[in-house]
Amino acid sequence: MPTFLDFEKPIAELEAKVAELRETASAGEINIEAEIERLEERAQRMLRDTYAKLTPWQKTQVARHPERPHFKDYLAALVTDFVPLAGDRKFGEDQAIVGGLGRLAGRKVVLIGHEKGDDTTSRLKHNFGMARPEGYRKAIRLMALADRFGLPVVTLVDTPGAFPGVQAEERGQAEAIARATEQCLALGVPLVAAIVGEGGSGGAIAIAAANRVLMLEHSVYSVISPEGCASILWRTAEKAADAAEAMKITATDLEQLGLVERVVPEPVGGAHRDPQAAIANLGAAIGEALDALEPLSREEVRAKRREKFLAVG
């Protein structure tokens, strides 16, 4: 059984009932297929109706779902001949940002993205997707490499934010984020970024100041988490739902504001319900974005990116 969020409890109860009836049907001679089919249709209808009217806070919960596809899943499904490149050549290796060379639908690219991990061991290894300065300096190194060899850059963003620890600050976290953002804007090759889960603050924009920014339908992108915003404005994280509503953090809101070029649809019930379909949808959208940017010269790529961000607001 999948992991259910709080607002999915009625759906969870129906699906549990279906599972129970299936066990009963397989163990006995009573034919209850019609009842099972009726409950399945009802559960699917309830799932569809629920996800058609998610609040911004509920979308935030979906974006954080532990079974949502992560960087390694997109890498395995979309990229061939991947060669990981590690280290920032200044301090060390940061596992929260992963990157390297590979082929996306046959096209040579440099792929960079946040990895959160999917169990306790891997989450600790990847620091829950919260990069330290060396992670952003690694991203800078890989983007410079892409620029030198004329390779487009694809970034997958999924982070609650850059790591705020004392050691990260001592090693120049803010400066590293600023330099990474600068490197994005200076690239003479196409840069396509996709928000696949959480896009949190400078930790996200550092690798997402792109020619094209895509967002999965139930991902979120904001300058601060709803809990952080609520703690500042109301002195309590319990107002997170109100903060999420006010901040306009959903893909639909950001597309209307001109901050995102395309919203990529997810399967009914979110990407965690059908990861392969969600990954395929995003892969196709990234390919189309790269196709549109491919004819541009280096000067045009820079100019259009610059115009895009100067027009914001």
C-alpha positions as a printed NumPy array, in Angstrom:
array([[  0.   ,   0.   ,   0.   ],
       [  1.29 ,   3.509,  -0.786],
       [  1.922,   6.137,   1.851],
       [ -1.188,   8.297,   2.242],
       [ -1.237,  11.956,   3.189],
       [ -3.666,  13.334,   5.781],
       [ -6.149,  14.64 ,   3.226],
       [ -6.137,  11.252,   1.465],
       [ -7.555,   9.288,   4.42 ],
       [-10.994,   8.653,   2.815],
       [ -9.209,   7.314,  -0.269],
       [ -6.947,   5.173,   1.904],
       [ -9.974,   3.636,   3.632],
       [-11.593,   2.741,   0.315],
       [ -8.42 ,   1.235,  -1.114],
       [ -7.869,  -0.752,   2.069],
       [-11.415,  -2.1  ,   1.747],
       [-10.726,  -3.087,  -1.863],
       [ -7.547,  -4.905,  -0.819],
       [ -9.447,  -6.703,   1.946],
       [-12.18 ,  -7.804,  -0.45 ],
       [ -9.603,  -9.063,  -2.951],
       [ -8.097, -11.269,  -0.258],
       [-11.541, -12.557,   0.615],
       [-12.328, -13.268,  -3.041],
       [ -9.091, -15.16 ,  -3.595],
       [ -9.639, -17.299,  -0.502],
       [-13.294, -18.242,  -1.011],
       [-15.813, -19.195,  -3.633],
       [-18.011, -16.113,  -3.375],
       [-17.914, -13.906,  -6.466],
       [-17.597, -10.304,  -5.303],
       [-15.828,  -8.899,  -8.369],
       [-18.715,  -6.542,  -9.09 ],
       [-18.469,  -5.015,  -5.603],
       [-14.707,  -4.704,  -5.902],
       [-15.043,  -2.99 ,  -9.27 ],
       [-17.64 ,  -0.581,  -7.86 ],
       [-15.365,   0.377,  -4.944],
       [-12.35 ,   0.769,  -7.24 ],
       [-14.277,   3.141,  -9.478],
       [-15.433,   5.091,  -6.433],
       [-11.858,   5.322,  -5.074],
       [-10.549,   6.461,  -8.457],
       [-13.278,   9.08 ,  -8.737],
       [-12.554,  10.327,  -5.216],
       [ -8.823,  10.48 ,  -6.01 ],
       [ -9.456,  12.436,  -9.196],
       [-11.842,  14.87 ,  -7.491],
       [ -9.464,  15.397,  -4.541],
       [ -6.446,  16.153,  -6.725],
       [ -8.437,  18.459,  -8.986],
       [ -8.905,  20.943,  -6.112],
       [ -5.784,  20.685,  -3.962],
       [ -4.957,  23.718,  -1.831],
       [ -1.42 ,  25.176,  -1.984],
       [ -0.621,  23.542,   1.372],
       [ -1.842,  20.17 ,   0.143],
       [  0.309,  20.569,  -2.975],
       [  3.253,  21.256,  -0.692],
       [  2.576,  17.958,   1.07 ],
       [  2.397,  16.144,  -2.277],
       [  5.661,  17.782,  -3.398],
       [  7.311,  16.361,  -0.253],
       [  5.805,  12.878,  -0.586],
       [  8.479,  10.301,   0.311],
       [  7.596,   8.099,  -2.671],
       [  7.813,  10.9  ,  -5.227],
       [ 10.452,  10.266,  -7.942],
       [ 13.876,  11.662,  -7.069],
       [ 16.902,  12.617,  -9.146],
       [ 18.207,   9.054,  -9.298],
       [ 14.881,   7.865, -10.717],
       [ 14.902,  10.449, -13.509],
       [ 18.535,   9.635, -14.181],
       [ 17.875,   5.9  , -14.469],
       [ 14.851,   6.325, -16.747],
       [ 15.884,   9.202, -19.   ],
       [ 19.674,   9.307, -19.234],
       [ 22.101,   6.852, -20.811],
       [ 25.902,   6.726, -20.719],
       [ 25.916,   8.773, -17.529],
       [ 29.355,   9.65 , -16.156],
       [ 29.151,  11.206, -12.662],
       [ 31.531,  14.054, -11.915],
       [ 32.264,  14.756,  -8.257],
       [ 33.945,  17.413,  -6.152],
       [ 34.279,  21.179,  -6.328],
       [ 38.118,  21.205,  -6.514],
       [ 38.113,  23.559,  -3.531],
       [ 36.854,  21.709,  -0.452],
       [ 35.28 ,  18.344,  -1.151],
       [ 32.305,  16.392,  -2.444],
       [ 28.715,  17.265,  -1.594],
       [ 26.162,  14.483,  -2.066],
       [ 23.073,  16.711,  -2.022],
       [ 23.809,  17.852,  -5.579],
       [ 24.62 ,  15.169,  -8.129],
       [ 25.871,  15.875, -11.631],
       [ 27.672,  14.553, -14.653],
       [ 27.66 ,  13.934, -18.391],
       [ 25.109,  11.808, -20.209],
       [ 22.717,  11.43 , -23.11 ],
       [ 19.104,  12.553, -22.796],
       [ 17.074,  11.081, -25.671],
       [ 20.353,  10.753, -27.586],
       [ 21.401,  14.366, -26.959],
       [ 24.624,  14.995, -25.041],
       [ 23.896,  17.051, -21.922],
       [ 25.281,  17.988, -18.555],
       [ 22.768,  16.931, -15.918],
       [ 22.735,  18.455, -12.427],
       [ 20.188,  17.999,  -9.679],
       [ 19.296,  17.678,  -6.02 ],
       [ 19.012,  14.193,  -4.543],
       [ 17.021,  13.822,  -1.311],
       [ 17.355,  10.077,  -0.813],
       [ 14.525,   7.618,  -0.251],
       [ 15.367,   5.88 ,   3.023],
       [ 17.079,   6.851,   6.267],
       [ 20.572,   5.916,   5.113],
       [ 20.38 ,   7.664,   1.746],
       [ 18.638,  10.732,   3.188],
       [ 21.477,  11.201,   5.65 ],
       [ 24.027,  10.613,   2.889],
       [ 22.416,  13.252,   0.654],
       [ 21.583,  15.573,   3.57 ],
       [ 17.888,  15.559,   2.601],
       [ 18.724,  17.435,  -0.612],
       [ 20.142,  20.462,   1.237],
       [ 23.425,  21.339,  -0.433],
       [ 26.47 ,  22.869,   1.217],
       [ 28.712,  25.436,  -0.535],
       [ 30.805,  22.708,  -2.152],
       [ 27.652,  21.382,  -3.821],
       [ 26.999,  24.705,  -5.514],
       [ 30.667,  25.085,  -6.413],
       [ 30.504,  21.645,  -8.006],
       [ 27.472,  22.818, -10.007],
       [ 29.433,  25.893, -11.105],
       [ 32.308,  23.67 , -12.253],
       [ 29.98 ,  21.424, -14.256],
       [ 28.166,  24.354, -15.858],
       [ 31.511,  25.896, -16.863],
       [ 32.497,  22.539, -18.359],
       [ 29.251,  22.431, -20.339],
       [ 29.835,  25.968, -21.585],
       [ 33.361,  25.122, -22.701],
       [ 32.267,  22.11 , -24.738],
       [ 28.969,  23.511, -26.004],
       [ 26.686,  21.097, -24.133],
       [ 23.192,  22.093, -22.966],
       [ 22.57 ,  21.933, -19.224],
       [ 19.539,  20.285, -17.614],
       [ 18.898,  20.765, -13.894],
       [ 16.36 ,  18.995, -11.663],
       [ 15.42 ,  20.954,  -8.559],
       [ 14.117,  19.261,  -5.42 ],
       [ 15.297,  20.871,  -2.201],
       [ 13.748,  22.503,   0.873],
       [ 16.647,  24.976,   0.644],
       [ 20.389,  25.229,   0.975],
       [ 21.86 ,  23.746,   4.164],
       [ 21.796,  26.455,   6.891],
       [ 24.388,  24.915,   9.223],
       [ 27.245,  26.848,  10.824],
       [ 29.933,  25.05 ,   8.836],
       [ 28.157,  25.809,   5.57 ],
       [ 28.012,  29.483,   6.496],
       [ 31.701,  29.429,   7.447],
       [ 32.564,  28.063,   4.007],
       [ 30.613,  30.809,   2.227],
       [ 27.129,  29.453,   1.555],
       [ 25.64 ,  32.756,   0.389],
       [ 28.606,  33.494,  -1.871],
       [ 28.459,  30.013,  -3.417],
       [ 24.742,  30.382,  -4.166],
       [ 25.302,  33.814,  -5.696],
       [ 28.15 ,  32.504,  -7.859],
       [ 26.059,  29.553,  -9.024],
       [ 23.198,  31.864,  -9.979],
       [ 25.683,  34.093, -11.813],
       [ 27.052,  31.081, -13.683],
       [ 23.537,  30.094, -14.781],
       [ 22.93 ,  33.565, -16.193],
       [ 26.322,  33.703, -17.933],
       [ 26.013,  30.403, -19.801],
       [ 26.241,  30.564, -23.577],
       [ 24.5  ,  27.193, -23.877],
       [ 20.814,  26.427, -23.27 ],
       [ 19.818,  25.797, -19.66 ],
       [ 16.542,  24.03 , -18.891],
       [ 15.494,  23.639, -15.251],
       [ 12.676,  21.493, -13.902],
       [ 11.144,  21.815, -10.437],
       [ 10.26 ,  18.201,  -9.65 ],
       [  9.397,  18.49 ,  -5.951],
       [ 10.269,  21.38 ,  -3.661],
       [ 12.001,  24.448,  -5.043],
       [ 13.18 ,  26.166,  -1.89 ],
       [ 14.73 ,  29.623,  -1.823],
       [ 18.27 ,  30.358,  -3.04 ],
       [ 19.073,  26.679,  -2.811],
       [ 16.769,  26.193,  -5.801],
       [ 17.392,  29.316,  -7.88 ],
       [ 21.144,  28.661,  -7.756],
       [ 20.686,  25.979, -10.407],
       [ 17.38 ,  27.187, -11.878],
       [ 18.12 ,  30.637, -13.367],
       [ 17.361,  29.052, -16.726],
       [ 16.16 ,  29.818, -20.234],
       [ 13.181,  27.564, -19.591],
       [ 11.801,  26.639, -16.183],
       [  9.396,  23.709, -16.074],
       [  7.364,  22.584, -13.075],
       [  5.639,  19.324, -12.382],
       [  1.964,  19.939, -11.676],
       [  2.131,  19.29 ,  -7.93 ],
       [  5.562,  20.748,  -7.216],
       [  6.107,  24.041,  -5.355],
       [  8.607,  26.869,  -5.781],
       [  9.079,  29.671,  -3.272],
       [ 11.496,  32.022,  -1.547],
       [ 10.858,  30.338,   1.815],
       [  8.946,  27.329,   3.082],
       [  5.334,  27.898,   4.204],
       [  6.367,  26.959,   7.754],
       [  9.234,  29.452,   7.683],
       [  7.008,  32.216,   6.365],
       [  4.347,  31.479,   8.993],
       [  6.962,  31.529,  11.762],
       [  8.055,  34.995,  10.671],
       [  4.621,  36.521,  10.104],
       [  2.539,  34.816,  12.802],
       [  5.242,  33.46 ,  15.126],
       [  3.865,  29.943,  14.646],
       [  4.318,  27.261,  11.977],
       [  0.681,  26.246,  12.491],
       [ -0.271,  28.988,  10.023],
       [  1.674,  27.245,   7.227],
       [ -1.487,  26.61 ,   5.194],
       [ -2.33 ,  30.337,   5.239],
       [  1.232,  31.216,   4.259],
       [  1.194,  28.744,   1.365],
       [ -2.02 ,  30.323,   0.073],
       [ -0.616,  33.846,   0.265],
       [  2.798,  33.101,  -1.254],
       [  1.52 ,  31.78 ,  -4.621],
       [  3.86 ,  28.798,  -4.637],
       [  2.024,  26.393,  -6.947],
       [  2.904,  25.672, -10.567],
       [ -0.326,  27.241, -11.817],
       [  0.272,  30.462,  -9.856],
       [  3.868,  30.752, -11.022],
       [  2.968,  30.123, -14.655],
       [  0.409,  32.928, -14.457],
       [  3.064,  35.204, -12.939],
       [  5.446,  34.429, -15.809],
       [  8.06 ,  32.765, -13.596],
       [  7.538,  29.33 , -15.131],
       [  7.227,  28.561, -18.826],
       [  5.404,  25.261, -18.625],
       [  3.478,  23.121, -16.144],
       [  4.032,  19.415, -16.79 ],
       [  0.986,  17.277, -15.881],
       [  1.286,  14.457, -13.362],
       [ -0.698,  11.204, -13.25 ],
       [ -3.935,  11.294, -11.25 ],
       [ -2.962,  11.176,  -7.593],
       [  0.5  ,  12.668,  -8.099],
       [  3.838,  11.516,  -9.479],
       [  4.273,   9.018,  -6.635],
       [  1.254,   7.042,  -7.872],
       [  2.787,   6.393, -11.293],
       [  6.458,   7.437, -11.277],
       [  7.241,   6.116, -14.751],
       [  4.445,   8.123, -16.374],
       [  5.505,  11.281, -14.519],
       [  9.142,  10.777, -15.517],
       [  8.174,  10.195, -19.158],
       [  6.056,  13.383, -19.202],
       [  8.919,  15.443, -17.835],
       [ 11.456,  13.871, -20.187],
       [  9.306,  14.792, -23.189],
       [  8.868,  18.37 , -21.927],
       [ 12.622,  18.8  , -21.382],
       [ 13.314,  17.463, -24.869],
       [ 10.866,  19.935, -26.415],
       [ 12.415,  22.827, -24.492],
       [ 15.909,  21.874, -25.661],
       [ 14.692,  21.513, -29.254],
       [ 13.301,  25.065, -29.144],
       [ 16.571,  26.493, -27.797],
       [ 18.96 ,  24.506, -29.996],
       [ 18.922,  26.886, -33.016],
       [ 19.941,  29.908, -30.9  ],
       [ 23.481,  31.26 , -30.954],
       [ 25.461,  31.753, -27.746],
       [ 24.683,  35.468, -27.78 ],
       [ 20.974,  34.84 , -28.331],
       [ 20.834,  32.284, -25.528],
       [ 22.34 ,  34.782, -23.084],
       [ 20.247,  37.69 , -24.334],
       [ 16.938,  35.848, -24.109],
       [ 17.744,  34.571, -20.619],
       [ 18.686,  38.075, -19.54 ],
       [ 15.479,  39.554, -21.036],
       [ 13.395,  36.926, -19.313],
       [ 14.685,  37.701, -15.83 ],
       [ 14.713,  41.476, -16.323],
       [ 11.015,  41.24 , -17.238],
       [ 10.105,  39.48 , -13.997],
       [  7.946,  41.683, -11.805]])
